[in-house]
Amino acid sequence: MQTENRCSNKDSGNKDITILAIESSCDETAAAVVRNGREVLSNIISSQIDLHTLYGGVVPEIASRKHIERISQVIGEALQEAGTKLDQMDAVAVTYGPGLVGALLVGVSAAKAISFASGLPLVGVHHIEGHISANYIDNKELEPPFVCLVVSGGHSHLVRVKDYGAYEILGRTRDDAAGEAFDKVARAIGLGYPGGPKIDKVSKEGNPDAIQFPRAKVAGAVYDFSFSGLKSAVLNYLNSCEMKGISVCQADVAASFQKAVVDVLVEHSMQAVRECGLKKLAIAGGVASNTALRAALEKECAANGIAFYRPTPIMCTDNAAMIGAAAYYEFCNGVRHGYDLNAVPNLKLGERI
């Protein structure tokens, strides 16, 4: 990785910076054109969700093949919708971790090929940094420092965003991510995949106080999360009902489980904001579109005089616009990658490769 100075953290000098961004870390093949980190000219997402629903979850090998089939077309659509051409771009950006290694490789290979053929600088982006940066697109006024709760199928992080590209991880999951727990519980109660949206919908018909599921605490790490015990408690409840011949109310189980997750996420987030001495809280990631979580955080933030920021639901899912937003600030910080850039499936937030 090389660095050079071209623009400052918070502006683009005398010139607009337009970036072609690519995202392929899991099961969405996406490309976008983003100007100055906050203006989305196009955002094309080709989802594989219907295909993976057949298997009850993402199959990595199938995801990789579908990315190969769609990547060129999606990039072309992004440029066409933006009304731009490749020679009008200032850089090409791509997610290089974390994620499924085969899926990441498709996007990284495409970005390197475009960079080599066009001479455009190459900027690798951390996937979680992309999720955090989605807030800059939908909240133009938001600037660091702030606390961000990142919750998705693969990640549960509490992050102190010190500056653009500067992060401190306050807490993380010790086992299952929140979204992973949603998927597993949804499967157990017969809702299927993807679990998050289905539990969110069914929960509206249930009683969140019907079943008292545990709220896990991690000794010595007040901001860390643990959802495997909660998942096990749901499974034990279902097994107990089956053995006793007791009928299970799907909506009540979903609502009670969801409330247990939301309670922990809200409690940790509010404690982090207070102890960091900040007045701004943002959320990001697929689970950030959960209506119960958004409502609970909005209520708590309003009661405590904290500004609450959340992306629109489409920006909570994996997309390339968020990668373009993050890449703009990386680009302005002088980040450039060489053609030896590789997929890093376990890339840590803040790690530079």
N, C-alpha and C positions, 0 to 999 in steps of 0.2 A: 504494500500500500504506500502511495506517495501522497504528499501534501503540497498544496500551493495556495496562495491567497488570490481570491478573485472578488469576493464580496463579503460584507460583514454578516454577523449573525442575524440581524433583524431587517436587513434590506438587501437589495441586489445592486447597490451602487447606481450607476447611470443607465443600466440596461435590465430589461426584463429577463429572467432566467426561466426557460421552458424545458421541462424534463419529460422524456418518455420513460414511463415506469412499468415494470413487469413483476407480477406476483404469481407464484405457482407452488407455494409451500405445502399445500394439502390437496383439496379437491376442487378448488376454483382456479380456472385459468383466466388470468386477468391482465389487462393492460390499460394504461391511462396516460393522458397528457395533462400535466399540471404546470401552471405558471406561478412563479414566485411563492410556491409552497402553500398557497391558500385558494387559488382560483383553479377550479377543475374544468378543463376544456372538453374532456371526454373521460369516461370510466366504463369500460367494457368488462363484463364478468360472464364467463361461461361456466355455469355450475354443473357439477356431476352428481348432485344430491339424489336425483331420481334413480340413477344407476346404483349408487351405493346403498340406497334404502333397501334394495333387494337382498343385501347381505347383512343388514342390521348395523352397518358401520363402514368406515372407509377402508377399502382394500388397497394397500399401497401400490401393488403392481398394476392394478387396473387404473388407478389415478395417474400414474406415470405415463402409461400408454395414451390415455385421453389427453393429457397435456401435450404430448407430441403431436397428436392429431389436430389440436386446436390452436396451438401457440401462434403460428404465423398468421392465421386468419384473424385472431383476436387483436394482435398488434396492428394489422392493417386496418381493422375496423376502428381502433382507437385513433389512429392518425387521420382517417377519413372523417370521423365524427367531429374531430377537433378542427378540421379544415386546415390542417398543417401537413408539412412534408418532413421527412427525416432530416433534410439539410437545414431545417429551421429549428431543430432541437439544439440545446446547449450541452446536454448530457443524456446518457441512458442509465437508468437505475434498475436494480433488481434485488429481490429478497434472496439472501444467501444462507439464511438460518434464523432461528431453528425451524424444524419441520421434517417432513418425510424426505429422506435423502434422494430417492429417485425423482420425486416431484420437484424438489429444489434444483436438481441438476438440469432439468429441462429449461427452466427459466434462466438459470445462470448461463447455460450454453447459448441460448438465444441472445441474451444481452451481450455476451462476449463477441459473438459473431457480428452483431450489429455495430458494436464499438469498433471492431477491427475493420469492417468494411467501410464505415463512414468516417472513422477518425474521431468519433465523439468520445469524450471522457466517460469512463465507467465508474459507477458509484454503487457499491454493495450496501444493502440496508438490512438492519436487524428487524425481524418480523414484529416483535413486541414494540420496538420504537415506532414502527409504522402504525400500529394500533393507537398508541399514545398520540401520535401526530394527526390522526383522524380528527381530533378535537380542534385543531387549527383550521380545518376546512369549514366546519360547521359553526365555529365560534371565533370569528375573525379577530375579536378583541382579546382573546386569551394569549397570555404570554407567561413564561416561567417567572418565578418559581411557583409550583403547585404540587399537590399530591394527586396521584392517579391510581385508581383501582383497575387493574387489568384482569379481566375474567373471561376465559374462553374454554374451548374443549381441551386444549392442551396446556393452558397456563392459568395460574392464579397468583398475581403479584400485587403488592402494594409498593408503589414507587414514588420517591421524592424526585420530582423533575427540577433540578437545580438551574438548568439553563438548556438551551437547545443542544441536544446531543450529550448532555451531562446528567447522569442518573445515579441515584442511590437506592438500592433495593432494601426496603424496610422489612418486608415480609414476603413469604412465598408458601405455596402448598408443600406439605411434607409427604403427600401421597397423591391421591386423586385430585385433579383440577376440578373446579366447580362444574364446568361443562361436561366433563367426563362423568361426574356423579349424576348429573341430570340424565345423560344418555343411558347409564346403567339402570337407574331407577325406572326410567320410562320403559325400558325393555322388560323389567321385572313386573310391572303392573299392566303390561299389554298394550302400551301406546306405540311402541316401535321407535324407529329412527327417522329424523333427528329428535332427540328427547327434549331439548330446551324449549323450542316453540310449542311442542305438544303439551308438556307439563304446564307451561304458562297459560295456555288456553283452557285446559281442563280444570286447572286450579280455581278459575273464576267461578266454577260451579260447586266448589267444595268448601269445607270449613277448615281454615288453617289451624284452628285450635282443637281439632277433633282428636289428634294423636300427638302425644308429647315425645317428639324425637330429640336426641341429645344435641347440644351445641358444644362442639369440641374446643378445648383449650390446649395449647402446646406449652408445656412447662418451660419457663425461661425464655420464651420467644413470643411476646405478646401480640406481634403482628403476623405470625405464621398461621397458616390454615391447615386443617386436616378434615377431609370429607369421607375417608374410607370407613370410619366408624359409623358415621351417619348412614352411609349406604348399607352397611351391614345391619344396622338397626332396622332399616326398612325391610330388608330381606328376612330378618328374623321375625318381624311382625307379620309378614305375609305367610311365612311358614307356620307360625303359631296359629294363625287364623285357619289355615288349611287343615292342620291337625285337629283343631277343635270344632271344625265344621262351621266356622263363623264366616258369614259373607263379608267380602271386602268392598268398601266404597272407594272406587278408583279415584274419584274427585277429591275425597277427603285425604287419602294417602298422598296424592300429588300436592295438594294445598299445604298439608302439614310438613311434608318434606321441603317444599319450596320455602316456606316460612323459616324453617331451621337454617337453610343456607343463607337466605337474605339477612336474617338476624345477625349472623356471624360476620358477614361481609360489611354490613352497615356499622356494627359496633367497632370493628377493627379500623375501618376507614375514618370514622369520626374521631377515634382516639388518636390516630396518626396525624390528622389535620391539626388537632388541638396541640399535641405535644411538639409538632414541628413549628408551631407558631404561625401557621399560614391560614389564609382566609379563602382559599380556592381549592375545590375538589373536582376532579374529572373522573369519568369512567370510560372504559374502552374494552373491546373484545366482544365476541359473539354473545356472551351472557349479559353484556351491558344493555342489550335490547330487551331484556326481561322486564315486563311492565311492573311487576311487584317490586323489584330491586330499584328501578328508576323512581317509582313513587315514594318508597321508603327513604331513599337518600335525599330526594327533593324536600320531603317533609322535615327531615332532621337538619338539613343544611339551612332551610328557611328559619327554623326555630333557633339556630345557633349563629345566625348572621354570616353564613359561609356561602360564597358564590358557587353554584353547582353547574358543571358543564358536562354535556353528554352529546355524543354524535347522533345523527339520525340513524335509524335502524340499519339502513343499507351500508352505512359507514362503519357499523359495528362488525359486520361480517368481513371475511377476507376480501380485499379489493386492492387494486393497484393505485388508486388515487392517494390512499394513505401512505403508500410507499413513495410516491412522488413528493408528498408533503415532507416526509422525513428526509428524503434525499436532497431536497432543496437546502435544508440547514446543514446537512453533511457536506454538500457541495460548497456552501458558503464558508464552512469551517476548513475547507481545503482538502477534504477527503477524496482521494482518487485511488482506484484499484487497478492492478495490472491484469494481464490475461492469465495469470496463474490463480485468479480468484476461483475458489472451489466452494461447493456446498458444505455447510457445517451444520449438521442436524441438531447438535446440542449446543449451539452458540449461546453464550451468556450475554445478558444485556449489559452494554458498556464495554464488552470485549472487542478489541480491534484486531482484525486479521487481514 
